[in-house]
Amino acid sequence: MTLTLSGRARTALDSICDTFVPGGEGLPSATELGVPEAVVMAVSGNPSAAERDQFSGLLEAWDTEAAGTPESPFSSLSDAQRERTLLAWADAPDGDRRAAFQALRKGILLSYYALPHAGDGPNPVDEALGYPGPLGPPTDPPPKTIRPLEINQDTELECDVCVVGSGAGGGTAAGVLAAAGLDVVVVEAGDYYSEEDFDGAELPGYARLYLNGGGVATADQSIGLLAGACLGGGTVVNYTWCFRPPEHVRDDWTDRLGLVDWAGQDFDDSLDAVWERLQINAENSIPSERDHAMRRGLEALGWHSEVMQRNCRGCTEEVCRLCHYGCQIGAKQSTTKTWLQDAHDAGARIVVNAPAERILIDGGRARGVEARTIDGHRVTVRARAVAAAAGALHTPALLIRSGVDGPAVGKNLYLHPVLIVWGVFDEEVRPWQGVLGSTFSDELLDMGEGYGVKYEHAATPPSILAIFAPWRGARESSELMQALPHTAGYGCLMRAREGGEVRVGPDGLPSAHWALSDFDRDNMRTALDGAARILEAGGARRIYSSHAGWVSYEPGADGGRERFLEDADRCGWGAAQVTLGCFHLMGTARMGRSREDSVCDQSGEAWDVEGLYVVDGSVLPTGLGVNPMVTIEAAAHKIARGMAAGLSR
């Protein structure tokens, strides 16, 4: 449905957008570019009616109550007054105001810098940034190789196993189960896209391929959450960085959690099978200017530096920079290229655009799945077993909607919060060029108790800088964006010790709740210092953080890193005080040794329902501290092998 705003609310939105980006000097303003319409369209796609109402209610009150008065409406203030008002929200002691500011900032700046160009000639925004723009439609793309079922009416299907979801967990499980000769039906909430659909356009890419168009965050804006929402899930949009689970994490699973049956030779065999099926290699990690700068810094510090292993075959620098909106040459070995294709070739049936509503349970046993297509057709799948792989947000929601509400369902939401630290160099690094990233450092992977940070970096189109850079005024923001060709961002990917939870509202939809603990804050502070050291040693002339306030220094001047860290502490580490993102969500239906602190046993089967297995990232017992795709696929592979053996008997 399309959100309808009153005239007063639309006036407020227009004025907010033009305060963030007023244009000038040859650049269009936000309203001239159509940003308010893009923001309304994005909010309209939010499935939560409560969040849509919250947005429209904020705008309705904006001019006369929230950010203005009847005598001095926000929209009638001068540009300087409006900026001061927005910054007062950014720095407010009230967390709700900070959260509202950050949500508006992200949505508006993302729309401005990622909207497809609709006019004639070159895109003036891209030209101002020195950015070449999206790739455009691929030439002579191959045809789609998976043929989902056409659902034109209410439909009933029967099978051995119904798999809900098709990402790293669901796709792998489907491939293993189908290869074992079982009749498999995959039910996927998103649509099927392949090379012909991947043009690198940022805003349409988010809308097509990511959960809620990429707009998921905790309610207090503690952290933004990205998850795939298409056939193949996160494996279609991830950065192709492949790691086995660190030994200290596996030791934690066995020594502290007692999961001896889980982390043994069978798991090693599954890891090997995944590594081989994905054709993981280092040969496709072609270094870019970003990599050279990072390697210079790591070498100067004497820190660990290693070439990235990636699940790519035939990757090229020219198109890789935007493959987080889909790889248009088919080099990325996502599940649609591997396990799902295997399942389809073995006879598995695949249903897309059909969010699962509930698991059918009778007599304490899973009997199938009910879903409804986006066109409103009911799909009922009768099955001997169910493999849940809807992701760490939607798997617990699916369980709860189905009446599976044990004490651990939705608890233990483990995240890898990412802080980006930016360096501006004298020379151009053109951060959008080259493969997504081919260098990492584990220098601080274990800072104590098995928790620490992995340093990575990724190709940076305008949207990434717009989301993570601070906004301290329109002119300053524009200057940061126009420095994009000289800017490199290093990600501090942290294994957070403390978990959060997923709650399910009356509408059946999940919401994530998580906060940076004192322990994790201290590790993140150390990670910030380490990233600054790498940038400084690599030659950056200015370094700044992704805090909401201005946290920056110039090496050799103005207090250096000591003052940099003091400024970070002064600006704060709380909700909406620092921009954190997370691409890895785990643990909300985790395995364990008892029903009290876990949802599944070590076979992946739910304690409360026979024949119901969890095979996605939510089954992992803890966070990993490394990109989890390989571990999730190995977990799904191991669990699916056990399912196949049991069902065959």
GUVORO-245646 format. One line per field, with one value per residue (C-alpha): residue in one letter; x, y, z. Coordinates in Angstrom, 2 decimals, always signed. Layout:
BEGIN
residu = (a  ...)
x = (X  ...)
y = (Y  ...)
z = (Z  ...)
***
This chain:
BEGIN
residu = (m  t  l  t  l  s  g  r  a  r  t  a  l  d  s  i  c  d  t  f  v  p  g  g  e  g  l  p  s  a  t  e  l  g  v  p  e  a  v  v  m  a  v  s  g  n  p  s  a  a  e  r  d  q  f  s  g  l  l  e  a  w  d  t  e  a  a  g  t  p  e  s  p  f  s  s  l  s  d  a  q  r  e  r  t  l  l  a  w  a  d  a  p  d  g  d  r  r  a  a  f  q  a  l  r  k  g  i  l  l  s  y  y  a  l  p  h  a  g  d  g  p  n  p  v  d  e  a  l  g  y  p  g  p  l  g  p  p  t  d  p  p  p  k  t  i  r  p  l  e  i  n  q  d  t  e  l  e  c  d  v  c  v  v  g  s  g  a  g  g  g  t  a  a  g  v  l  a  a  a  g  l  d  v  v  v  v  e  a  g  d  y  y  s  e  e  d  f  d  g  a  e  l  p  g  y  a  r  l  y  l  n  g  g  g  v  a  t  a  d  q  s  i  g  l  l  a  g  a  c  l  g  g  g  t  v  v  n  y  t  w  c  f  r  p  p  e  h  v  r  d  d  w  t  d  r  l  g  l  v  d  w  a  g  q  d  f  d  d  s  l  d  a  v  w  e  r  l  q  i  n  a  e  n  s  i  p  s  e  r  d  h  a  m  r  r  g  l  e  a  l  g  w  h  s  e  v  m  q  r  n  c  r  g  c  t  e  e  v  c  r  l  c  h  y  g  c  q  i  g  a  k  q  s  t  t  k  t  w  l  q  d  a  h  d  a  g  a  r  i  v  v  n  a  p  a  e  r  i  l  i  d  g  g  r  a  r  g  v  e  a  r  t  i  d  g  h  r  v  t  v  r  a  r  a  v  a  a  a  a  g  a  l  h  t  p  a  l  l  i  r  s  g  v  d  g  p  a  v  g  k  n  l  y  l  h  p  v  l  i  v  w  g  v  f  d  e  e  v  r  p  w  q  g  v  l  g  s  t  f  s  d  e  l  l  d  m  g  e  g  y  g  v  k  y  e  h  a  a  t  p  p  s  i  l  a  i  f  a  p  w  r  g  a  r  e  s  s  e  l  m  q  a  l  p  h  t  a  g  y  g  c  l  m  r  a  r  e  g  g  e  v  r  v  g  p  d  g  l  p  s  a  h  w  a  l  s  d  f  d  r  d  n  m  r  t  a  l  d  g  a  a  r  i  l  e  a  g  g  a  r  r  i  y  s  s  h  a  g  w  v  s  y  e  p  g  a  d  g  g  r  e  r  f  l  e  d  a  d  r  c  g  w  g  a  a  q  v  t  l  g  c  f  h  l  m  g  t  a  r  m  g  r  s  r  e  d  s  v  c  d  q  s  g  e  a  w  d  v  e  g  l  y  v  v  d  g  s  v  l  p  t  g  l  g  v  n  p  m  v  t  i  e  a  a  a  h  k  i  a  r  g  m  a  a  g  l  s  r)
x = (+0.00  +1.09  +1.40  -0.78  +0.44  -1.63  -0.60  +0.90  +2.93  +4.15  +5.25  +7.21  +8.87  +9.84  +11.42  +13.33  +14.66  +15.81  +17.50  +19.59  +20.35  +19.45  +21.38  +23.07  +26.23  +24.77  +23.28  +19.52  +17.88  +16.36  +12.86  +13.96  +15.45  +12.28  +13.67  +10.41  +8.59  +11.33  +11.15  +7.36  +7.70  +10.26  +8.09  +5.09  +6.97  +7.41  +5.08  +4.58  +1.49  +2.64  +5.95  +4.21  +1.84  +4.75  +6.44  +3.34  +2.53  +5.99  +5.60  +2.09  +3.40  +6.74  +5.95  +3.96  +4.93  +7.94  +10.42  +8.52  +5.66  +2.43  +4.11  +7.37  +6.80  +9.97  +9.24  +9.20  +12.56  +15.77  +18.19  +20.53  +17.69  +16.46  +19.96  +20.35  +17.03  +18.04  +21.40  +19.65  +17.73  +20.98  +22.61  +19.53  +19.68  +16.35  +17.08  +13.78  +14.76  +18.20  +16.63  +14.17  +16.99  +19.08  +16.18  +15.38  +19.04  +19.68  +16.50  +16.90  +20.64  +20.39  +17.58  +19.43  +22.68  +21.19  +18.16  +18.43  +18.96  +15.74  +16.89  +18.81  +22.59  +24.88  +23.69  +24.78  +25.00  +27.32  +29.35  +29.85  +31.18  +33.36  +31.43  +30.78  +27.29  +25.56  +26.69  +23.57  +21.83  +24.19  +24.88  +23.65  +22.88  +22.22  +18.62  +17.33  +18.14  +15.63  +11.93  +9.77  +6.25  +3.55  +0.93  -2.27  -4.75  -4.90  -2.58  -1.79  +1.50  +2.85  +6.51  +8.98  +10.50  +9.34  +12.21  +11.22  +13.80  +16.51  +19.63  +22.82  +20.86  +17.71  +19.39  +22.08  +19.60  +17.42  +20.40  +21.50  +17.99  +17.14  +20.47  +19.51  +16.45  +13.88  +10.99  +11.63  +9.54  +11.26  +9.03  +10.69  +9.20  +11.13  +11.32  +13.81  +16.43  +19.42  +22.06  +19.54  +18.10  +21.38  +22.13  +23.93  +21.35  +21.48  +18.01  +16.21  +18.78  +17.93  +14.21  +14.40  +16.95  +17.01  +14.61  +12.29  +14.35  +17.38  +15.55  +15.56  +16.99  +16.40  +13.67  +16.17  +18.57  +21.28  +22.15  +20.98  +20.34  +20.76  +19.44  +18.75  +15.11  +15.14  +15.67  +19.17  +18.84  +22.01  +24.20  +23.01  +23.97  +26.83  +30.45  +31.72  +34.17  +34.67  +35.97  +35.78  +34.68  +37.69  +39.08  +38.52  +34.82  +34.56  +36.34  +33.71  +30.96  +32.47  +34.08  +31.57  +28.34  +29.03  +28.15  +30.63  +28.41  +28.09  +31.60  +33.31  +34.43  +30.98  +31.04  +34.55  +33.31  +30.46  +32.82  +34.98  +31.96  +30.82  +34.30  +34.48  +30.94  +31.40  +34.80  +36.32  +39.66  +42.04  +42.74  +39.69  +40.86  +42.38  +43.76  +42.37  +43.79  +41.87  +43.68  +47.07  +46.43  +45.26  +48.19  +50.63  +49.21  +49.20  +52.75  +53.99  +52.44  +53.73  +50.15  +48.57  +47.44  +45.94  +44.36  +40.61  +39.18  +36.04  +33.33  +33.78  +34.66  +35.68  +35.30  +36.30  +37.14  +34.83  +31.55  +32.46  +32.17  +28.38  +27.76  +26.08  +23.16  +23.67  +26.54  +25.65  +28.28  +27.33  +30.74  +29.39  +28.65  +25.41  +22.95  +21.10  +24.29  +25.08  +22.85  +19.50  +20.40  +21.37  +18.01  +16.08  +17.97  +17.15  +13.44  +12.83  +9.92  +10.48  +7.81  +8.72  +6.90  +5.20  +5.95  +5.34  +2.63  +2.87  +4.17  +1.46  +1.83  -0.32  +0.26  +3.54  +4.97  +5.58  +3.25  +3.91  +3.74  +1.10  +2.16  +0.40  +1.68  +1.91  -1.08  -3.11  -3.12  -2.79  -0.09  -0.40  +2.54  +2.00  +5.34  +6.95  +9.40  +10.04  +13.37  +13.03  +15.48  +13.72  +16.63  +17.39  +14.57  +11.82  +12.57  +11.69  +8.67  +7.53  +7.99  +6.03  +3.20  +3.06  +2.74  +6.37  +7.11  +9.69  +11.66  +14.63  +12.73  +13.82  +16.44  +20.23  +20.25  +23.97  +25.27  +28.50  +28.23  +30.33  +31.79  +33.30  +36.28  +36.99  +40.32  +40.75  +43.92  +45.74  +45.75  +42.62  +41.73  +38.42  +36.87  +34.18  +36.71  +37.89  +36.58  +34.50  +37.49  +40.58  +42.39  +41.63  +43.45  +42.95  +45.44  +42.77  +40.47  +40.78  +41.13  +40.16  +37.58  +37.50  +36.00  +37.55  +37.44  +38.20  +39.33  +37.82  +36.99  +34.54  +33.98  +32.21  +29.54  +27.92  +25.17  +27.60  +29.35  +26.00  +24.67  +27.77  +29.28  +28.15  +25.82  +26.77  +25.24  +24.44  +27.70  +29.89  +27.97  +28.33  +32.08  +32.44  +30.48  +32.44  +35.66  +34.49  +37.24  +39.87  +38.07  +38.53  +36.47  +37.75  +35.19  +35.64  +33.58  +33.19  +32.10  +29.69  +29.57  +26.15  +23.05  +19.72  +16.33  +13.63  +10.13  +6.98  +4.15  +0.39  +0.73  +3.04  +6.02  +9.45  +11.30  +14.93  +16.20  +19.92  +22.32  +26.09  +27.14  +29.96  +32.19  +31.52  +31.83  +35.33  +36.28  +34.73  +36.69  +39.90  +38.80  +38.27  +41.78  +43.20  +41.43  +42.73  +46.24  +45.94  +44.63  +47.28  +50.09  +48.69  +48.89  +45.46  +45.59  +42.25  +40.49  +36.93  +34.47  +30.86  +29.66  +26.70  +28.94  +32.11  +34.90  +37.97  +41.69  +44.56  +47.64  +50.46  +48.12  +45.27  +45.84  +46.09  +44.44  +44.24  +41.93  +40.14  +39.16  +38.22  +35.90  +34.34  +33.63  +32.25  +29.87  +28.84  +28.43  +24.73  +21.71  +21.83  +25.06  +27.22  +26.18  +26.61  +25.53  +25.18  +25.08  +25.27  +22.33  +22.55  +21.31  +17.58  +16.65  +19.98  +21.00  +22.00  +21.75  +18.45  +15.11  +15.66  +18.49  +18.08  +15.44  +17.03  +19.10  +22.44  +20.73  +18.98  +15.57  +13.32  +12.91  +9.15  +8.21  +9.35  +10.29  +10.92  +14.52  +16.26  +18.94  +19.82  +22.01  +19.55  +20.63  +24.22  +24.94  +27.00  +28.31  +31.46  +33.50  +33.92  +31.59  +29.23  +28.09  +30.42  +29.56  +25.81  +26.04  +28.10  +25.57  +22.71  +24.69  +25.30  +21.72  +20.26  +22.44  +20.99  +17.46  +17.97  +19.26  +16.32  +13.66  +15.17  +14.89)
y = (+0.00  +3.57  +5.82  +8.92  +12.08  +15.13  +18.44  +19.50  +16.29  +16.56  +20.16  +19.03  +16.19  +18.50  +20.99  +18.26  +16.80  +20.19  +20.94  +17.80  +18.45  +22.00  +21.67  +24.61  +25.06  +23.02  +20.32  +19.77  +20.01  +16.92  +17.91  +18.72  +15.24  +13.54  +12.43  +12.96  +10.66  +8.05  +8.22  +7.82  +4.85  +3.23  +3.70  +2.38  -0.88  -1.37  -4.25  -2.82  -0.60  +0.67  +1.92  +3.51  +5.29  +6.40  +8.01  +9.84  +10.92  +12.42  +14.43  +15.50  +17.03  +18.22  +21.80  +22.80  +20.49  +18.26  +20.66  +23.92  +25.91  +27.33  +30.74  +29.49  +26.33  +24.43  +24.79  +28.59  +28.87  +29.94  +27.28  +27.95  +27.70  +24.44  +22.98  +23.93  +22.27  +19.02  +18.99  +19.52  +16.32  +14.54  +15.46  +15.29  +13.57  +12.01  +8.76  +8.89  +12.18  +10.89  +7.78  +9.85  +12.06  +9.08  +7.35  +10.53  +11.17  +7.69  +7.53  +10.98  +10.83  +7.28  +8.35  +11.45  +9.70  +6.40  +7.45  +6.40  +9.40  +10.27  +13.23  +13.61  +13.62  +12.65  +12.48  +15.80  +14.17  +11.42  +13.99  +16.10  +13.03  +11.89  +8.62  +6.64  +5.58  +2.20  -0.47  -0.45  -3.56  -6.43  -7.28  -10.69  -12.14  -15.89  -17.05  -17.97  -21.56  -22.11  -22.28  -21.60  -22.98  -20.69  -20.18  -18.72  -20.06  -21.60  -24.57  -27.70  -29.58  -32.74  -33.59  -35.15  -31.89  -28.30  -25.82  -22.28  -19.87  -20.28  -18.47  -19.94  -22.28  -23.10  -23.30  -25.66  -27.86  -28.12  -29.22  -31.88  -33.24  -33.38  -35.09  -37.77  -38.58  -36.79  -34.82  -31.17  -28.01  -24.67  -21.78  -18.36  -15.01  -13.02  -13.10  -14.78  -12.55  -13.42  -11.76  -10.07  -8.16  -6.93  -3.44  -2.10  +0.63  +1.19  +2.19  -0.35  -2.93  -2.38  -2.49  -5.75  -7.76  -6.70  -7.20  -4.18  -2.48  -2.41  -0.26  -2.60  -1.31  -1.67  +0.67  +2.94  +2.99  +1.26  -0.63  -1.07  -4.63  -5.89  -9.23  -10.68  -11.07  -12.90  -16.39  -17.19  -14.74  -13.19  -15.31  -13.23  -9.89  -10.67  -9.65  -13.20  -13.21  -16.76  -17.97  -21.13  -20.63  -19.66  -22.37  -20.33  -20.09  -23.82  -24.37  -22.14  -24.33  -27.50  -26.33  -23.78  -24.87  -28.60  -29.07  -31.93  -33.82  -30.73  -29.46  -32.73  -34.53  -34.48  -30.70  -30.64  -32.85  -30.44  -27.46  -29.21  -30.01  -26.38  -25.07  -27.34  -26.71  -22.93  -23.18  -20.84  -19.41  -16.46  -16.09  -13.85  -11.37  -8.80  -5.91  -2.42  +0.94  +0.50  -2.78  -1.28  +1.53  -0.93  -3.27  -0.34  +0.57  -3.00  -3.60  -0.36  -1.42  -4.99  -6.24  -9.37  -9.03  -11.72  -12.12  -12.71  -16.09  -15.64  -17.86  -16.45  -17.90  -15.59  -12.35  -9.13  -5.77  -3.84  -5.21  -6.54  -3.14  -3.41  -7.13  -6.52  -5.70  -9.01  -10.28  -9.58  -11.98  -14.90  -15.16  -15.19  -18.75  -18.02  -20.79  -20.02  -21.06  -24.03  -25.79  -24.45  -25.21  -28.72  -29.09  -27.80  -30.14  -33.05  -32.29  -29.95  -27.57  -23.90  -21.36  -17.65  -14.51  -16.59  -15.57  -18.46  -17.70  -20.72  -24.24  -26.90  -28.88  -31.84  -34.18  -32.52  -33.08  -30.74  -31.62  -28.86  -25.14  -22.59  -19.60  -16.89  -15.37  -11.62  -12.00  -13.49  -17.17  -19.65  -22.30  -25.34  -27.73  -31.09  -32.56  -35.22  -32.65  -28.90  -27.07  -23.47  -21.04  -17.69  -15.85  -14.82  -12.24  -14.21  -17.77  -17.04  -15.05  -18.03  -20.33  -18.06  -17.62  -21.42  -21.82  -22.79  -20.38  -21.98  -19.74  -19.35  -18.60  -15.17  -14.80  -14.72  -12.47  -12.42  -9.70  -8.60  -4.81  -2.94  +0.53  +2.20  +4.49  +6.81  +8.06  +10.85  +10.58  +13.14  +10.76  +9.28  +5.81  +5.68  +3.41  +2.07  +0.44  -3.14  -6.26  -5.82  -6.44  -8.64  -7.90  -8.50  -8.36  -10.55  -8.62  -7.98  -10.95  -12.11  -9.28  -11.50  -14.22  -14.99  -11.63  -9.06  -7.43  -8.35  -5.49  -5.58  -3.05  -2.99  -1.18  +2.07  +3.52  +6.81  +5.09  +3.52  +6.81  +8.63  +6.19  +5.99  +9.49  +12.07  +14.91  +18.13  +20.50  +20.51  +22.12  +19.83  +16.77  +17.76  +18.25  +14.77  +13.24  +15.11  +13.80  +10.26  +9.66  +10.27  +8.34  +4.79  +3.22  +0.38  -1.76  -2.94  -6.17  -7.15  -10.36  -8.93  -10.89  -9.75  -10.77  -9.12  -10.53  -10.66  -9.86  -10.55  -8.02  -8.54  -8.29  -11.31  -9.30  -9.39  -6.46  -6.56  -5.23  -4.93  -2.52  -2.15  -3.45  -1.94  -4.91  -4.63  -0.84  -1.13  -3.55  -1.28  +1.67  -0.34  -1.29  +2.38  +3.19  +0.28  +1.33  +4.87  +3.48  +1.48  +4.52  +6.81  +4.38  +3.98  +7.71  +9.16  +12.91  +13.10  +10.36  +10.44  +8.10  +7.17  +8.86  +11.20  +13.98  +15.14  +12.79  +13.48  +14.24  +14.99  +12.83  +14.88  +17.65  +18.61  +16.03  +12.94  +9.64  +10.36  +13.31  +11.34  +8.69  +11.32  +12.93  +9.55  +9.07  +12.60  +12.02  +8.71  +5.08  +4.75  +4.33  +6.69  +8.26  +6.13  +4.58  +0.81  -1.69  -5.45  -7.91  -11.07  -12.07  -15.27  -17.22  -16.56  -20.25  -21.63  -25.18  -26.20  -28.84  -27.89  -26.36  -23.60  -21.88  -23.15  -23.97  -27.01  -29.97  -30.76  -32.40  -29.10  -30.51  -28.33  -29.47  -28.94  -30.23  -33.45  -33.12  -29.37  -28.41  -25.04  -24.78  -21.09  -18.63  -18.56  -22.10  -21.05  -21.16  -17.93  -15.23  -16.04  -12.90  -13.76  -13.61  -16.53  -17.79  -20.80  -21.75  -21.42  -23.52  -26.15  -26.21  -26.63  -29.31  -31.29  -30.96  -31.84  -34.96  -36.05  -35.27  -37.26  -40.27  -40.20  -39.71  -42.41  -44.87)
z = (+0.00  -0.63  +2.40  +2.10  +3.85  +4.68  +3.16  +6.48  +6.79  +3.20  +3.75  +6.78  +4.86  +2.00  +4.38  +6.26  +3.01  +1.74  +5.06  +4.75  +1.07  -0.10  -3.37  -5.07  -7.11  -9.93  -7.72  -7.35  -3.96  -2.39  -3.42  -6.97  -7.21  -5.92  -2.57  -0.60  -3.02  -2.68  +1.13  +1.08  -1.28  +1.02  +4.12  +2.18  +1.70  +5.45  +6.41  +9.91  +10.06  +13.47  +12.04  +9.05  +11.43  +13.60  +10.59  +9.39  +12.97  +13.41  +10.20  +11.15  +14.39  +12.99  +12.06  +15.09  +17.97  +17.35  +15.74  +15.47  +16.96  +15.52  +15.57  +13.99  +11.98  +11.11  +7.39  +7.69  +9.47  +7.76  +6.52  +9.46  +11.99  +10.50  +10.58  +14.23  +14.97  +13.27  +15.03  +18.35  +17.61  +16.63  +19.94  +22.15  +25.55  +24.55  +22.72  +20.81  +19.21  +18.30  +16.78  +14.74  +13.46  +12.39  +10.67  +8.72  +7.92  +6.58  +4.51  +2.98  +2.22  +0.88  -1.44  -2.61  -3.48  -4.72  -6.77  -10.43  -12.70  -14.50  -16.60  -19.83  -19.88  -17.02  -13.43  -11.80  -8.36  -9.58  -11.53  -8.41  -6.58  -9.45  -9.36  -12.56  -11.53  -11.78  -14.20  -16.35  -17.70  -18.51  -22.12  -23.29  -19.84  -19.61  -19.13  -15.70  -14.82  -12.00  -12.79  -9.75  -9.65  -10.99  -8.29  -9.78  -7.23  -3.77  -3.98  -1.97  -2.33  -0.74  -0.15  +2.24  +3.47  +3.22  +3.49  +4.49  +3.08  +0.47  +1.68  +3.10  +5.37  +3.42  +0.03  +1.31  +3.16  +0.05  -2.05  +0.43  +1.00  -2.70  -3.48  -0.92  -3.03  -0.88  -2.35  -1.39  -1.63  -0.97  +0.09  -0.33  +0.69  -1.96  -5.74  -8.06  -9.67  -11.80  -13.98  -16.26  -13.28  -11.76  -13.09  -10.01  -9.37  -5.63  -4.49  -6.72  -5.61  -1.97  -2.75  -4.71  -2.81  +0.87  +3.74  +3.99  +1.29  +3.59  +6.11  +9.11  +12.37  +16.07  +17.26  +19.01  +16.02  +18.03  +14.87  +11.30  +10.13  +6.57  +5.36  +1.94  +0.90  -2.43  -3.75  -2.50  +0.38  +1.73  -0.54  -3.50  -1.93  +0.45  -0.09  -0.92  +2.02  +3.22  +6.58  +8.59  +12.21  +14.36  +16.61  +19.76  +18.86  +18.29  +21.60  +23.22  +21.77  +23.18  +26.43  +27.69  +25.99  +25.96  +22.28  +21.82  +19.35  +17.23  +16.60  +15.74  +12.59  +10.97  +11.11  +9.62  +6.78  +6.13  +6.18  +3.59  +1.43  +1.49  +0.73  -2.31  -3.60  -3.41  -5.14  -2.56  -3.62  -3.28  -7.00  -7.50  -4.83  -7.17  -5.04  -5.56  -4.51  -1.26  -0.68  -1.41  +1.11  +3.77  +3.15  +3.43  +6.80  +8.11  +6.91  +8.49  +11.81  +11.53  +11.83  +10.42  +6.79  +4.60  +1.18  +1.25  +0.26  -1.85  -3.34  -6.83  -10.19  -13.04  -11.07  -12.85  -11.33  -13.64  -12.29  -8.86  -7.20  -7.06  -6.65  -3.29  -5.60  -7.42  -9.59  -13.21  -14.62  -12.40  -10.75  -7.19  -6.13  -4.28  -3.43  -6.68  -8.48  -6.23  -3.72  -4.92  -8.51  -7.38  -5.63  -8.64  -10.98  -8.64  -8.84  -5.91  -6.39  -5.55  -4.66  -4.59  -3.41  -0.71  +2.89  +5.29  +7.82  +10.10  +10.50  +10.60  +13.81  +14.84  +17.72  +18.61  +15.14  +12.19  +9.32  +6.82  +6.17  +5.28  +3.19  +1.23  -1.99  -2.43  -4.78  -1.93  -2.91  -0.07  -0.44  +1.84  +1.86  +3.55  +4.61  +6.78  +8.14  +8.04  +7.82  +9.03  +7.40  +7.31  +8.96  +12.52  +12.50  +10.81  +11.92  +15.58  +14.41  +12.34  +15.32  +17.64  +15.13  +14.96  +18.72  +19.33  +22.14  +24.41  +26.76  +24.37  +21.14  +19.92  +22.64  +22.11  +19.05  +18.29  +15.99  +14.39  +14.81  +12.26  +12.81  +9.76  +10.20  +7.28  +5.96  +3.42  +1.31  -0.80  -3.74  -5.27  -4.06  -6.00  -3.35  -5.66  -7.98  -7.88  -6.21  -3.08  -0.83  -0.98  +2.29  +5.97  +9.27  +12.34  +14.46  +17.11  +16.47  +20.08  +22.59  +25.50  +26.24  +22.49  +21.56  +19.27  +15.86  +12.26  +10.00  +6.53  +3.86  +0.99  -2.28  -1.41  -3.67  -2.55  -0.53  +1.97  +2.70  +2.90  +5.51  +7.72  +7.47  +10.06  +9.11  +10.90  +8.38  +4.68  +3.54  +5.65  +4.49  +0.85  +1.32  +2.83  -0.03  -2.70  -1.14  -2.01  -4.65  -1.93  +0.85  +2.10  +4.87  +7.03  +8.77  +12.34  +12.43  +16.05  +17.69  +20.26  +23.51  +24.68  +22.77  +22.16  +21.32  +18.67  +19.88  +17.93  +18.01  +17.77  +13.99  +13.98  +12.75  +14.39  +15.92  +17.01  +20.33  +21.03  +22.69  +22.83  +26.25  +28.30  +27.47  +23.74  +23.84  +25.23  +22.46  +19.85  +21.22  +20.85  +17.35  +16.46  +17.62  +15.61  +12.41  +12.85  +13.26  +10.02  +8.11  +9.55  +8.78  +5.26  +4.56  +5.36  +6.02  +7.82  +9.77  +11.06  +12.71  +12.02  +15.20  +15.00  +16.32  +14.59  +15.69  +13.57  +13.63  +11.30  +11.93  +13.39  +14.52  +16.87  +19.59  +17.43  +18.30  +22.02  +21.46  +18.72  +21.26  +23.83  +21.29  +20.54  +24.25  +24.51  +21.59  +23.12  +22.20  +22.94  +20.71  +17.70  +18.94  +16.66  +13.35  +13.46  +10.86  +10.93  +8.05  +10.19  +12.39  +14.43  +17.39  +17.90  +17.62  +18.70  +19.47  +22.95  +25.61  +27.23  +26.34  +28.90  +27.03  +23.47  +20.87  +19.21  +20.22  +18.59  +15.60  +14.83  +15.81  +17.95  +21.54  +21.43  +17.96  +16.31  +12.66  +12.92  +12.26  +12.19  +9.49  +9.16  +11.10  +13.97  +14.95  +15.67  +19.43  +19.50  +17.22  +15.26  +14.76  +11.07  +8.08  +8.79  +5.37  +5.30  +8.89  +8.25  +5.11  +6.95  +9.80  +7.33  +5.47  +8.67  +9.93  +6.52  +6.32  +9.65  +8.47  +5.28  +7.20  +9.59  +6.92  +4.71  +7.61)
***
